[in-house]
């Protein structure tokens, strides 16, 4: 989904998660993960969350947050998710980069 800033992309994705259920991997820059957690608490408080980056390596929640750097290193260790959200995906510029290959392999 590509919409302008402030048009509610996060809210739309949270509603999709609530309606369809299943597990979701959200890959985002580290600076945005706290914002995602805030939005989950506010608009989808029934969804459980966990983190898979740094020392936190959990995957047992409705929404799992990771960073692009972590994804590049651990893509083979991740479980299969029902959906994947790549926030700020414009940072995946080169389709041959390790980052892009990791995103493709998810």
C-alpha positions as CSV (number, residue, x, y, z in Angstrom):
1,X,0.0,0.0,0.0
2,X,1.5,3.3,-1.0
3,X,-0.3,6.4,0.3
4,X,0.9,9.8,1.3
5,X,2.2,10.5,4.8
6,X,-0.6,10.8,7.4
7,X,-3.2,8.9,5.3
8,X,-3.5,6.0,7.8
9,X,-1.5,3.2,6.3
10,X,-0.7,1.8,9.8
11,X,-4.3,1.9,10.9
12,X,-5.4,0.2,7.7
13,X,-2.9,-2.6,8.3
14,X,-3.9,-3.0,11.9
15,X,-7.6,-3.3,10.8
16,X,-6.5,-6.0,8.3
17,X,-4.7,-7.9,11.1
18,X,-7.8,-7.7,13.3
19,X,-10.2,-8.9,10.6
20,X,-8.1,-11.6,9.1
21,X,-6.1,-12.8,12.1
22,X,-2.9,-14.7,11.7
23,X,0.6,-13.6,12.4
24,X,2.3,-10.5,11.0
25,X,5.9,-9.6,10.6
26,X,6.5,-5.8,10.6
27,X,9.9,-4.9,9.3
28,X,10.7,-1.2,9.9
29,X,13.6,1.1,10.8
30,X,14.3,0.9,14.5
31,X,13.2,4.5,15.0
32,X,9.6,3.5,13.9
33,X,9.0,0.4,16.0
34,X,8.0,2.3,19.1
35,X,5.5,4.2,17.0
36,X,4.1,0.9,15.7
37,X,3.7,-0.4,19.2
38,X,1.9,2.7,20.3
39,X,-0.5,2.4,17.4
40,X,-1.2,-1.3,18.2
41,X,-2.0,-0.4,21.8
42,X,-4.3,2.4,20.7
43,X,-6.1,0.9,17.7
44,X,-5.7,-2.9,18.2
45,X,-5.1,-3.6,21.9
46,X,-6.2,-7.3,21.5
47,X,-3.2,-8.0,19.3
48,X,-0.1,-9.3,21.1
49,X,3.4,-7.9,20.1
50,X,7.0,-8.9,20.5
51,X,10.4,-7.9,19.1
52,X,12.9,-9.8,17.0
53,X,16.0,-7.7,17.0
54,X,18.9,-6.9,19.4
55,X,18.7,-9.2,22.4
56,X,14.9,-9.8,21.9
57,X,14.4,-12.8,19.7
58,X,10.8,-13.7,20.2
59,X,8.3,-14.7,17.5
60,X,5.3,-15.8,19.6
61,X,2.9,-13.0,19.1
62,X,0.3,-11.7,16.6
63,X,2.7,-8.9,15.5
64,X,6.4,-9.4,15.5
65,X,8.6,-6.4,14.9
66,X,12.1,-6.5,13.4
67,X,14.5,-4.2,11.7
68,X,15.8,-4.4,8.1
69,X,19.3,-5.0,9.5
70,X,18.2,-7.9,11.6
71,X,16.1,-9.3,8.8
72,X,19.1,-9.4,6.6
73,X,21.0,-11.5,9.2
74,X,18.3,-13.9,10.4
75,X,15.9,-14.4,7.5
76,X,16.4,-18.2,7.6
77,X,15.6,-18.3,11.3
78,X,12.2,-16.7,11.1
79,X,9.0,-18.7,11.1
80,X,6.5,-18.4,8.3
81,X,4.1,-15.4,8.7
82,X,0.7,-14.9,7.3
83,X,1.6,-11.4,6.2
84,X,4.6,-9.1,6.1
85,X,4.6,-5.4,6.3
86,X,7.7,-3.5,5.1
87,X,7.4,0.0,6.5
88,X,9.5,2.7,4.8
89,X,10.1,0.2,2.0
90,X,11.6,2.9,-0.2
91,X,14.9,2.2,1.6
92,X,15.1,-1.1,-0.4
93,X,16.5,0.7,-3.4
94,X,18.8,-1.9,-5.0
95,X,17.0,-5.1,-5.9
96,X,20.3,-7.0,-5.7
97,X,21.2,-5.8,-2.2
98,X,21.3,-8.2,0.8
99,X,18.4,-6.2,2.3
100,X,16.2,-6.7,-0.8
101,X,17.1,-10.3,-1.1
102,X,16.2,-10.9,2.6
103,X,12.9,-9.1,2.1
104,X,12.2,-11.2,-0.9
105,X,13.0,-14.4,1.0
106,X,10.6,-13.7,3.8
